[in-house]
Amino acid sequence: MPAAMPEPVAADRPADAVHPRALVGVLAFCGVVVAVMQTLVVPLLPHIPRLTGASPAAASWLVTVTLLTGAICTPVLGRVGDMYGKRRVLLASLGVLVLGSVLCAVSAQIGVLIAGRALQGAALAVVPLGISIMRDELPPARVLSSVALMSSTLGIGAAVGLPIAALVIEHSDWHTMFWVSAALGLLDIALVLGCVPESPLRSRGRFDVLGTLGLTVALSCLLLAVTQGAGWGWTSAPTLGLLAAAVLTALVWGRYELRCASPMVDLRVSARPAVLLTNLAALLIGFAFYANSLATAQMVQEPRSTGYGLGASLVVSGLCLLPGGLSMVALSPVSARISAKYGPKVTLTLAAGLMAVGVRGSGTSPATSSG
């Protein structure tokens, strides 16, 4: 969270320049494109070793690296947007997405693909930037429903992107999906330039360079240990060393942030129970959502001889996630109404309960029962 509240500055645009429906539609489309980018390689992962000559461990980095760069860039770019302009940073994030997509589209070398995916991961900041722009630009009566729609775009894009990517992989060259991602990113940039104004709000203070470096090191060490621990061994020297480095760096970073006049993260605010518990709940729900999506896509493709797989095609595995995306489109306005009437805590509790019921139900598939 930014350390200081944003302050208004002069903005030379007419009061009616913002068209709420166009603004929400464009920002939501940006979120969907980013989510599609995040998941489009999931159906391709089992085939990457054959297509690139890389090991399965190296191929898994096509997913891991986007999570790593997204975790680092989201708070950093959010702070930069508060200070220097959210629309400007949004456009830069989309530009990085296009660049990463082009890198992946022109190469079959695993190193280049990982670098391209790292750039694509930086675009995950688009969703929180879009939410911030909505809060700045929209009338109060439209903010809650618009934020609910923007938040749901990650799930919508993931559910839509998987079957589309599967169709492309089965019927065309696999590089095509990265060219499509680049084209969608360019379309996003054009739409933002035409429909999204620059927010007139700015935050005081200077950019916290040391805080950014400390956060980057701590998150990098932690995520590397978590994502590679199963392969390296949870008690191996690299895993334990990275975990120790993450803890020590986080302690030093936290001490510095508490003393910094304009910290990257206001730890005093983040430690408040309402903020801390909300962030923890969002973390756990996000983990459950992505774990379920990845596990479902793989389980459906695994052969029936495994005892749990369904032996279906790439396209079928993607279509299995499509109903989730459609339900998010349908229920995002419903969640906004529930939040307005009963409070967001009730909405979050209901959503978590529904997710638990859905995951429990999916665990009783015919393949699992017969195994």
Secondary structure as the mmCIF struct_conf table of DSSP 4:
data_model
#
loop_
_struct_conf.conf_type_id
_struct_conf.id
_struct_conf.beg_label_comp_id
_struct_conf.beg_label_asym_id
_struct_conf.beg_label_seq_id
_struct_conf.end_label_comp_id
_struct_conf.end_label_asym_id
_struct_conf.end_label_seq_id
BEND BEND1 ALA A 3 ALA A 4
STRN STRN1 PRO A 6 PRO A 8
BEND BEND2 ARG A 13 ARG A 13
TURN_TY1_P TURN_TY1_P1 ALA A 15 ASP A 16
HELX_RH_AL_P HELX_RH_AL_P1 PRO A 20 THR A 39
TURN_TY1_P TURN_TY1_P2 LEU A 40 LEU A 44
HELX_RH_3T_P HELX_RH_3T_P1 LEU A 45 HIS A 47
HELX_RH_AL_P HELX_RH_AL_P2 ILE A 48 THR A 52
HELX_RH_AL_P HELX_RH_AL_P3 PRO A 56 TYR A 84
HELX_RH_AL_P HELX_RH_AL_P4 LYS A 86 ALA A 105
TURN_TY1_P TURN_TY1_P3 VAL A 106 VAL A 106
HELX_RH_AL_P HELX_RH_AL_P5 ILE A 110 GLY A 121
HELX_RH_3T_P HELX_RH_3T_P2 ALA A 122 ALA A 125
HELX_RH_AL_P HELX_RH_AL_P6 VAL A 126 GLU A 137
BEND BEND3 LEU A 138 LEU A 138
HELX_RH_AL_P HELX_RH_AL_P7 PRO A 140 HIS A 171
BEND BEND4 SER A 172 SER A 172
TURN_TY1_P TURN_TY1_P4 TRP A 174 HIS A 175
HELX_RH_AL_P HELX_RH_AL_P8 THR A 176 CYS A 195
HELX_LH_PP_P HELX_LH_PP_P1 PRO A 197 SER A 199
BEND BEND5 PRO A 200 PRO A 200
STRN STRN2 LEU A 201 SER A 203
BEND BEND6 GLY A 205 GLY A 205
HELX_RH_AL_P HELX_RH_AL_P9 VAL A 209 TRP A 232
TURN_TY1_P TURN_TY1_P5 TRP A 234 THR A 235
BEND BEND7 SER A 236 SER A 236
HELX_RH_AL_P HELX_RH_AL_P10 ALA A 237 ARG A 259
BEND BEND8 ALA A 261 SER A 262
BEND BEND9 MET A 264 VAL A 265
HELX_RH_AL_P HELX_RH_AL_P11 LEU A 267 SER A 270
TURN_TY1_P TURN_TY1_P6 ALA A 271 ALA A 271
BEND BEND10 ARG A 272 ARG A 272
HELX_RH_AL_P HELX_RH_AL_P12 PRO A 273 GLN A 301
BEND BEND11 GLU A 302 GLU A 302
HELX_RH_3T_P HELX_RH_3T_P3 ARG A 304 THR A 306
BEND BEND12 GLY A 307 TYR A 308
HELX_RH_AL_P HELX_RH_AL_P13 LEU A 314 LEU A 319
TURN_TY1_P TURN_TY1_P7 CYS A 320 LEU A 321
HELX_RH_AL_P HELX_RH_AL_P14 LEU A 322 TYR A 342
HELX_RH_AL_P HELX_RH_AL_P15 PRO A 344 SER A 362
TURN_TY1_P TURN_TY1_P8 GLY A 363 THR A 364
HELX_RH_AL_P HELX_RH_AL_P16 PRO A 366 SER A 370
#
